[in-house]
Amino acid sequence: MAAKPLGADDDGDGYAPLAEINVTPFVDVMLVLLIIFMVAAPLMMVGVPVELPKTTAAKMGQPKKPVIVSLDKEGKVFVREEELTADSLMPRLTALAKEDPGAIVYVRGDKNLPYGRVMEVMGQVGRAGFSKVSLIAEAPPGAAGKK
């Protein structure tokens, strides 16, 4: 009996069956399932069901309205939305400090005001009894996402 040529089969047409498994569809399906489970897993984590005990403790209060001191371009001083004169600023700030001495005061000043005027108002805020004072500024356009 003569040796068969390489690649010959019993049919005599010269084509042998391919005995390899195409894994590409399998990998595609696994990647889709992986993405589905990655998205769905956090949604399934609702927490452990627990019956909470009753308490007579007081509910936590709503956060208080922040104290915002603003200086407009004419140099007028506003506490929240209320315009104050130079004489009425200290008594108003002192009254607010007595209500909540740990409150943060945000100071906003127009960019065209002299630096000394803004520092004068910040000094009055400190003398009124507030220890946490922050300046508010606006980011330049296009700098919001930059570090």
C-alpha positions in Angstrom: 0.0 0.0 0.0 1.3 3.4 -1.0 1.7 6.2 1.5 -0.9 8.9 1.4 0.3 12.3 0.5 0.3 14.9 3.3 -3.2 16.5 3.7 -5.0 13.7 1.9 -8.1 12.2 3.4 -10.2 9.1 2.6 -12.5 11.0 0.2 -9.7 11.6 -2.2 -10.5 15.3 -2.6 -7.3 16.4 -0.7 -9.1 18.3 2.2 -8.6 17.1 5.8 -11.0 18.3 8.5 -9.7 21.1 10.6 -9.4 20.0 14.3 -9.0 23.5 15.9 -11.6 25.3 18.0 -12.2 28.9 17.2 -12.1 30.7 20.6 -12.8 34.2 19.4 -16.6 34.0 19.9 -16.0 32.5 23.3 -13.7 35.4 24.3 -16.3 37.9 23.0 -19.1 36.4 25.1 -16.9 36.3 28.2 -15.9 39.9 27.8 -19.6 41.0 27.5 -20.5 38.9 30.6 -17.6 40.5 32.5 -18.8 44.0 31.6 -22.4 43.1 32.6 -21.3 41.8 36.0 -19.0 44.7 36.6 -21.9 47.1 36.0 -24.5 45.1 37.9 -22.5 44.1 40.9 -22.6 47.4 42.7 -26.3 47.6 42.1 -26.9 44.3 43.9 -25.0 45.4 47.0 -27.9 47.0 49.0 -26.6 46.2 52.4 -27.4 43.9 55.2 -31.0 44.0 56.4 -30.9 45.3 60.0 -33.7 46.2 62.4 -32.6 49.5 64.0 -33.4 50.2 67.6 -35.6 53.1 68.6 -34.0 56.1 70.4 -35.0 59.2 72.1 -32.0 61.2 71.0 -32.7 64.4 69.3 -32.4 64.5 65.5 -29.5 66.3 64.0 -30.3 69.8 63.0 -30.2 71.1 59.5 -26.9 72.7 58.5 -27.0 76.4 59.3 -26.9 79.0 56.5 -23.3 80.1 56.0 -22.1 83.5 57.0 -21.1 85.3 53.8 -19.6 88.8 54.0 -19.5 90.5 50.6 -17.9 93.8 49.5 -19.1 95.2 46.2 -17.2 97.4 43.8 -18.3 100.6 45.7 -17.0 99.2 49.0 -20.5 98.5 50.5 -20.5 95.7 53.0 -23.2 93.0 52.9 -23.7 90.2 55.5 -25.6 87.5 53.6 -27.9 89.7 51.5 -28.3 92.5 54.1 -26.5 95.7 53.4 -24.8 97.2 56.5 -23.1 100.5 57.3 -19.6 100.6 58.7 -21.1 101.3 62.2 -23.6 98.4 62.1 -21.1 95.7 60.8 -19.4 94.9 64.1 -22.6 94.5 66.2 -24.1 92.3 63.4 -21.0 90.1 63.2 -20.8 89.9 67.0 -24.4 88.7 67.2 -23.8 86.1 64.6 -20.7 84.9 66.4 -22.7 84.5 69.6 -25.2 82.3 67.8 -22.6 80.0 66.3 -18.9 80.8 67.2 -17.6 77.8 65.2 -19.2 78.9 62.0 -17.1 79.5 58.9 -17.2 83.0 57.5 -16.8 83.4 53.7 -15.5 86.8 52.6 -16.1 87.9 49.0 -14.6 91.0 47.7 -14.7 92.7 44.3 -11.4 92.3 42.4 -11.2 96.1 41.9 -11.3 96.9 45.6 -8.1 97.9 47.4 -6.5 94.9 49.3 -6.5 97.0 52.5 -10.3 97.3 52.4 -10.8 93.6 52.2 -8.2 93.0 55.0 -10.0 95.6 57.2 -13.3 93.7 56.9 -11.5 90.4 57.6 -10.1 91.9 60.7 -13.5 93.0 61.9 -14.7 89.4 61.3 -11.9 88.1 63.5 -12.6 90.7 66.2 -16.3 89.7 66.2 -15.3 86.2 67.4 -15.0 84.1 64.3 -11.9 82.0 64.1 -12.5 80.4 60.7 -12.4 82.9 57.9 -12.2 81.9 54.2 -11.8 84.0 51.1 -13.9 83.2 48.0 -12.4 83.6 44.6 -13.5 82.6 41.1 -11.4 80.2 39.0 -10.2 81.6 35.6 -12.0 80.2 32.6 -10.6 76.9 31.4 -8.8 76.2 34.8 -11.6 74.1 36.3 -10.2 70.7 35.6 -6.5 71.5 35.7 -4.3 70.7 38.7 
